[in-house]
Amino acid sequence: MRFMMSHCCYDAMPTSSKLVVFETSLEIKKAFLAMVANGVRAAPLWDSRQQCFVGWGEGGYGLWGLGGCRDL
């Protein structure tokens, strides 16, 4: 817990990791294909109108969760 209080989240991520965020207006099929192409299993969904994260997408089971603005 002390580590996270004195560092940002990027300090805990390896430099070789990928971070993929999808805009909510992107078609699910295109998002799924982008996840497969990048080897990413899940990604947060960003709503540019609300300027916040509104859910998540998980390609393995075709699950897409939407909700209100969230602190991810």
C-alpha positions as CSV (number, residue, x, y, z in Angstrom):
1,M,0.0,0.0,0.0
2,R,2.9,2.4,0.8
3,F,4.3,1.9,-2.7
4,M,1.0,3.0,-4.4
5,M,0.7,6.0,-2.1
6,S,4.1,7.3,-3.2
7,H,4.2,6.2,-6.9
8,C,1.9,6.5,-9.9
9,C,0.3,3.5,-11.5
10,Y,2.8,3.5,-14.4
11,D,5.7,2.8,-12.0
12,A,4.1,-0.7,-11.4
13,M,3.7,-1.5,-15.1
14,P,6.6,-3.1,-17.0
15,T,7.9,-0.9,-19.8
16,S,7.0,-3.6,-22.4
17,S,3.3,-3.7,-21.4
18,K,0.6,-2.5,-23.7
19,L,-2.3,-0.3,-22.7
20,V,-5.3,-0.2,-25.0
21,V,-8.3,2.0,-24.4
22,F,-11.3,2.0,-26.7
23,E,-13.7,4.9,-27.5
24,T,-17.3,3.9,-26.9
25,S,-18.2,5.0,-30.4
26,L,-16.0,2.2,-31.9
27,E,-17.9,-0.8,-33.3
28,I,-17.5,-3.9,-31.0
29,K,-16.3,-6.0,-34.0
30,K,-13.5,-3.5,-34.7
31,A,-12.6,-3.3,-31.0
32,F,-12.5,-7.1,-30.8
33,L,-10.2,-7.4,-33.9
34,A,-7.9,-4.8,-32.4
35,M,-7.7,-6.7,-29.2
36,V,-6.8,-9.9,-31.0
37,A,-4.2,-8.1,-33.2
38,N,-2.5,-6.6,-30.1
39,G,-2.8,-9.7,-27.9
40,V,-4.9,-7.8,-25.3
41,R,-7.5,-9.6,-23.3
42,A,-9.4,-6.7,-21.8
43,A,-9.5,-2.9,-22.2
44,P,-11.3,0.0,-20.5
45,L,-14.0,1.9,-22.5
46,W,-13.6,5.7,-22.7
47,D,-16.5,8.1,-23.4
48,S,-15.2,11.3,-24.8
49,R,-18.5,13.2,-24.3
50,Q,-18.5,12.4,-20.5
51,Q,-14.6,12.5,-20.3
52,C,-14.5,9.4,-18.2
53,F,-14.2,5.6,-18.3
54,V,-17.6,4.1,-18.6
55,G,-16.9,0.3,-18.6
56,W,-14.7,-2.4,-19.9
57,G,-14.5,-4.9,-22.8
58,E,-13.2,-8.4,-22.5
59,G,-12.6,-10.2,-25.8
60,G,-12.2,-13.8,-24.7
61,Y,-15.9,-14.3,-23.7
62,G,-17.3,-11.4,-25.7
63,L,-18.2,-9.5,-22.6
64,W,-18.7,-5.8,-22.7
65,G,-19.7,-3.9,-19.6
66,L,-21.1,-0.4,-19.5
67,G,-22.0,1.8,-16.6
68,G,-21.7,5.3,-15.3
69,C,-18.4,7.2,-15.0
70,R,-15.9,5.2,-13.1
71,D,-12.5,5.7,-11.5
72,L,-10.5,2.8,-13.0
